[in-house]
Amino acid sequence: MRFGWLFAVMVVPYGMLVPKTPGNPNGDAYAGQPGSVYDAAANPPQTIGVVHYDPYAPLPVGAPTPIPAPPPNPPPAR
């Protein structure tokens, strides 16, 4: 590797100088934390309802019928 030293000299120090953010790059407060613009006391989180999904349930009346898949392409003629 002829240019391995160039990689070590250029890239490794750059990686050490770049700041690594933990996931909040601008440092703003999260919702409900002190300093946040969102007031969790005025707007508490709500669970209005729980939805259950049954993939095998029949479709409701008036629901559009599913579009069938197109037939597979025939094999090419030889």
N, C-alpha and C positions, 0 to 999 in steps of 0.2 A: 504494500500500500504506500504509494509514493507521497500522497498528500495527507497521510494520517496525522502528521504533526500540525498541519494547517487546520484540520478539524479540531484538534485538541486545543490549539491556541485561540481559535476564533469562536467556536460554538460553546465549549465548556464554560469559559468565563461569562459569556452572554447569558447562559442558563442560570448562573449564580446571581446575576444582577437583576433579572426580571422578577418583579414581585409576584408571589403566588397568592391569589385571593382564596379565602375559604368558601366562597359562594355568594358573597354579598359585596360585589366590587365597588359600589359607590358608598357603602357604609351607612346607608339610611336605616333607620330603625324599622323593625318588622311590625306588623299590625299588633297592637296591644302592648307594645313595649314603650317605656318612657321615651318621649321625644317623637313618637309617631303621630302623623296627622290623622290616622284612623283612631277614633275613640271607641275602644272595645266596650266601655261601660254604656255608652249611648247606643251602640249597635252590637249587642252580644251575638255570638254565633248561634244559629238556630238549626234544629232538626225538625223540619216541618212534617216530613213523612218518610217512610221507607218504601222503596219500590222493589218488588220482586219480579224477576224475569223468568218466564218459563218458555224455553225455546220450542217445546212440543205442544203448547197450547194452540187451539184452533184460532184461525184469524177471525176478528170480529166481523159482524155483518156490515157490508158496505165497504170493506177494505178492498183496495185494488188487488186484482189477481196477479200473482207473480209472473214475470215474463220467462217462458221456458228457454233453456239454453239452446243455442243453435246446434244443428247436427255436426258431428265431426267431419273434417275434410276427408274426402276419399283419397286413398293412396294414389300417387302419381302413376300414370300409365307407362309401361316399359316398352 
